[in-house]
């Protein structure tokens, strides 16, 4: 796979996204067909029991998958995504690792694993899949 959007470009895109800046999402790695995001825990992300809200889990998975797809397809928009919450998302930091499963001209299939990091130990807390549509420069 040829890399279309680089790590530096993804970081620039991330800096322009108000939601990503509000959450503190950080693009820590990217290469053709892959992207990795990190997010530090903040109490504002919690739900009633103190775990990370499923909406935030979904946002991390959606964003990581979109960035992975962008590395091979350029600008993309999610047309569908699903999330499987495997255990309560509790941690000091969260790492989303996304990869392109199948790139295409009209659809890009991606998958992601979300890990909670607590005391240096990673635990898988959620998985997800996203179907993205390349939109080119016109949106």
Secondary structure, DSSP 8 states (H G I E B T S, - for coil): ---SS-HHHHHHHHHH-HHHHHHT-EEEEEETTEEEEEEE--GGGB-TTSSB-HHHHHHHHHHHHHHHHHHHHSSEEEEEEEEEE-S----SEEEEEEEEEE--SS-EEEEEEEEEEETTEEEEEEEEEEEEEE-TTT-
